[in-house]
Amino acid sequence: MPAISIIIPTLREEQFLERTLKNLDALRMPHEIIITDGGSTDATLDIARAHGAKITLWSEPRRQTFGEAKNAGAKLATGEYLVFIDADVLIPEPNAFFEEMVAAFTKNPKLAGMTVPLLPWPENRSWVDAFMSAPLNWFYVVSNNVFHSGNSSGEFQMMRADIFKKIGGFGEHLAAGEDNEMFRRLAAHGRTLSYRKLCVRHSLRRPHKLGWLRTYGIWIKNGISVALRGKAAYKEWSVVR
């Protein structure tokens, strides 16, 4: 049985997915990669097949929610730990990274889920990105490590598969915010942690396309709506490519 199941929701991700999967090719720990695709019409599925990923396809005419996509991937998963990442996420030194993450779970049986700080891809980082990324990373540190309330964005989440199944997976009714809502429910069944010794890198495509202030506004509005109303602030999460 693989130690980890890495689940990647996709929708027209040919621009990013090849680099993400090549990064994971170096991983030697027993693992599986699952692509859960929402209806790509580009080369996304060809890339996934070339890297030997398991694939699950969305067939309904309406847009798939993130929760539906992630839960579909989890149904195929056989690993002890479920890892959810975005298609534009790179994991530095994946062997050492996951060895340390699994060791942290093994050391603390009460640990239900972990996230890590999010940093830009090395080639497109700037002082603006570093400055604007810091508040979000610190928010997750304080939420998980200090107040134990559970909070995390969807770029990287790792959790015990048995607890994921116990709490019923992601909220499929949410157009966005299913990631934060999941960690709040995980925190009710154990500990959640922002593991500051490690990090993952992502493209920052949304703030680069929409601007940092507008992106923060969208995140905050949706986060408050999910926390207080149990509903996303938006009927559909905009696709940024």
C-alpha positions as CSV (number, residue, x, y, z in Angstrom):
1,M,0.0,0.0,0.0
2,P,1.4,3.5,-0.8
3,A,2.2,5.7,2.1
4,I,0.7,8.7,0.4
5,S,-1.9,9.5,-2.2
6,I,-1.3,12.8,-4.0
7,I,-4.5,14.2,-5.4
8,I,-4.5,17.0,-7.9
9,P,-7.7,18.6,-9.2
10,T,-7.3,19.8,-12.8
11,L,-9.2,21.9,-15.4
12,R,-7.1,22.9,-18.4
13,E,-3.8,22.8,-16.6
14,E,-1.4,22.0,-19.5
15,Q,0.6,25.2,-18.7
16,F,1.5,24.0,-15.2
17,L,0.9,20.2,-14.7
18,E,3.9,18.9,-16.6
19,R,6.3,20.8,-14.3
20,T,4.4,19.7,-11.2
21,L,4.4,16.0,-12.2
22,K,8.1,16.1,-13.2
23,N,8.9,17.4,-9.8
24,L,7.1,14.4,-8.2
25,D,8.9,12.0,-10.5
26,A,11.8,12.2,-8.1
27,L,9.7,10.9,-5.2
28,R,10.8,7.4,-4.1
29,M,8.5,6.9,-1.1
30,P,5.6,4.5,-2.0
31,H,3.0,6.8,-3.4
32,E,0.3,7.2,-6.1
33,I,-0.7,10.3,-8.0
34,I,-4.4,10.9,-8.8
35,I,-5.6,13.4,-11.3
36,T,-9.2,14.4,-10.8
37,D,-10.2,16.3,-13.9
38,G,-13.2,18.6,-14.3
39,G,-13.4,18.5,-18.1
40,S,-10.1,19.6,-19.6
41,T,-10.0,20.1,-23.4
42,D,-6.3,20.7,-23.7
43,A,-3.3,18.4,-23.1
44,T,-3.9,18.0,-19.4
45,L,-5.0,14.4,-19.5
46,D,-2.2,13.4,-22.0
47,I,0.3,14.8,-19.5
48,A,-1.3,12.9,-16.6
49,R,-1.2,9.6,-18.5
50,A,2.4,10.1,-19.6
51,H,3.3,10.3,-15.9
52,G,1.3,7.2,-14.9
53,A,-1.3,9.0,-12.9
54,K,-4.6,7.5,-12.0
55,I,-7.4,9.6,-13.5
56,T,-11.0,10.3,-12.6
57,L,-13.2,12.3,-15.0
58,W,-16.1,14.6,-14.3
59,S,-18.9,13.9,-16.8
60,E,-21.8,16.3,-15.8
61,P,-22.5,19.4,-17.8
62,R,-22.3,21.8,-14.9
63,R,-19.0,23.0,-13.4
64,Q,-17.5,20.6,-10.8
65,T,-16.8,22.1,-7.3
66,F,-13.4,21.7,-5.7
67,G,-15.0,19.6,-3.0
68,E,-16.5,17.2,-5.6
69,A,-13.1,17.0,-7.4
70,K,-11.1,16.3,-4.3
71,N,-13.6,13.7,-3.0
72,A,-13.6,11.9,-6.3
73,G,-9.8,11.6,-6.1
74,A,-10.0,10.4,-2.5
75,K,-12.3,7.6,-3.6
76,L,-9.5,6.2,-5.7
77,A,-6.9,6.7,-3.0
78,T,-5.3,3.8,-1.1
79,G,-2.7,5.6,0.8
80,E,-2.5,6.1,4.6
81,Y,-2.2,9.8,4.1
82,L,-4.0,12.0,1.6
83,V,-2.1,14.9,0.0
84,F,-4.1,17.6,-1.9
85,I,-2.1,20.0,-4.0
86,D,-2.9,22.4,-6.8
87,A,-1.6,21.8,-10.3
88,D,0.9,24.6,-10.1
89,V,2.6,23.5,-6.9
90,L,6.2,22.4,-6.6
91,I,7.5,20.5,-3.6
92,P,11.2,21.2,-2.9
93,E,13.2,18.0,-2.5
94,P,10.0,15.8,-2.4
95,N,11.8,12.7,-0.8
96,A,13.1,14.7,2.2
97,F,9.9,16.7,2.4
98,F,7.5,13.7,2.7
99,E,9.8,11.8,4.9
100,E,9.7,14.6,7.4
101,M,5.9,15.1,7.1
102,V,5.2,11.4,7.6
103,A,7.6,11.4,10.6
104,A,5.7,14.3,12.1
105,F,2.4,12.4,11.8
106,T,4.0,9.2,13.3
107,K,5.4,11.1,16.2
108,N,2.0,12.7,17.1
109,P,-1.0,10.3,16.8
110,K,-3.3,13.2,17.6
111,L,-2.2,15.1,14.5
112,A,-5.0,15.0,11.9
113,G,-3.8,17.4,9.2
114,M,-0.9,19.6,8.2
115,T,-0.2,22.4,5.9
116,V,3.1,24.3,5.2
117,P,4.0,27.9,4.3
118,L,3.4,28.9,0.6
119,L,6.2,30.6,-1.3
120,P,6.4,31.8,-4.9
121,W,8.2,29.9,-7.6
122,P,11.9,31.0,-7.3
123,E,12.0,32.6,-10.8
124,N,9.0,34.9,-10.4
125,R,9.2,35.9,-6.8
126,S,9.5,39.6,-5.9
127,W,9.7,41.7,-2.7
128,V,6.0,42.4,-3.3
129,D,5.1,38.7,-3.4
130,A,7.2,38.0,-0.3
131,F,5.6,40.9,1.6
132,M,2.0,40.0,0.6
133,S,2.4,36.2,1.1
134,A,3.6,36.7,4.7
135,P,0.3,37.7,6.3
136,L,-1.5,34.6,4.9
137,N,1.2,32.2,6.1
138,W,1.2,33.8,9.5
139,F,-2.6,33.6,9.7
140,Y,-2.3,29.8,9.2
141,V,0.4,29.5,11.8
142,V,-1.7,31.4,14.4
143,S,-4.9,29.6,13.5
144,N,-3.5,26.1,13.6
145,N,-0.5,26.2,16.0
146,V,-1.8,28.8,18.6
147,F,-5.6,28.7,18.6
148,H,-6.0,25.2,17.2
149,S,-9.0,26.3,15.2
150,G,-7.9,24.8,11.9
151,N,-7.2,26.9,8.7
152,S,-5.4,26.2,5.4
153,S,-5.5,27.1,1.8
154,G,-5.8,24.4,-0.9
155,E,-2.3,24.7,-2.4
156,F,-1.1,22.0,0.1
157,Q,-3.0,20.0,2.6
158,M,-1.9,16.6,4.1
159,M,-4.2,14.6,6.3
160,R,-4.8,11.1,7.7
161,A,-7.0,9.1,5.3
162,D,-9.0,7.5,8.1
163,I,-10.0,10.8,9.6
164,F,-10.8,12.2,6.2
165,K,-13.3,9.4,5.7
166,K,-14.7,9.7,9.2
167,I,-15.7,13.3,8.7
168,G,-17.1,12.7,5.2
169,G,-14.5,14.4,3.1
170,F,-14.7,18.0,1.7
171,G,-17.9,20.0,1.6
172,E,-19.1,19.5,-2.0
173,H,-21.7,22.3,-1.8
174,L,-19.0,25.0,-1.5
175,A,-17.9,26.8,-4.7
176,A,-14.7,27.8,-2.8
177,G,-13.5,27.7,0.8
178,E,-13.8,23.9,1.1
179,D,-10.1,23.9,2.1
180,N,-10.5,26.1,5.1
181,E,-13.7,24.4,6.1
182,M,-12.0,21.0,5.9
183,F,-9.2,22.1,8.3
184,R,-11.7,23.5,10.8
185,R,-13.5,20.1,10.9
186,L,-10.1,18.3,11.1
187,A,-9.3,20.4,14.1
188,A,-12.4,19.1,15.8
189,H,-11.1,15.6,15.5
190,G,-7.4,16.1,16.4
191,R,-4.7,18.7,15.9
192,T,-3.9,20.7,12.8
193,L,-0.5,22.2,12.2
194,S,1.2,24.7,9.9
195,Y,4.6,23.0,9.7
196,R,7.0,25.9,9.4
197,K,10.2,23.9,8.8
198,L,9.1,23.1,5.2
199,C,7.4,25.0,2.4
200,V,5.9,24.5,-1.1
201,R,6.1,26.8,-4.0
202,H,3.3,27.9,-6.3
203,S,2.9,30.2,-9.3
204,L,0.8,32.9,-7.6
205,R,-1.2,33.1,-10.8
206,R,-4.3,34.5,-9.1
207,P,-2.7,37.5,-7.4
208,H,-0.5,38.1,-10.4
209,K,-3.5,38.2,-12.7
210,L,-6.0,40.0,-10.4
211,G,-3.7,41.9,-8.2
212,W,-2.8,41.2,-4.5
213,L,-5.3,43.6,-2.9
214,R,-8.2,42.3,-5.0
215,T,-7.2,38.7,-4.4
216,Y,-7.1,39.3,-0.6
217,G,-10.5,40.9,-0.8
218,I,-11.9,37.9,-2.5
219,W,-10.3,35.5,0.0
220,I,-11.5,37.4,3.0
221,K,-15.1,37.8,1.7
222,N,-15.4,34.2,0.9
223,G,-13.7,33.0,4.1
224,I,-16.1,35.1,6.3
225,S,-19.1,33.8,4.3
226,V,-18.1,30.2,4.7
227,A,-17.3,30.6,8.4
228,L,-20.5,32.5,9.4
229,R,-23.0,31.3,6.8
230,G,-21.7,27.9,5.8
231,K,-22.0,29.1,2.2
232,A,-19.4,30.4,-0.3
233,A,-19.7,34.1,-1.2
234,Y,-19.6,33.2,-4.9
235,K,-21.7,30.8,-7.0
236,E,-18.6,29.8,-9.0
237,W,-14.9,30.3,-8.4
238,S,-13.3,32.1,-11.3
239,V,-10.8,30.2,-13.4
240,V,-7.4,31.9,-13.8
241,R,-5.0,30.6,-16.4
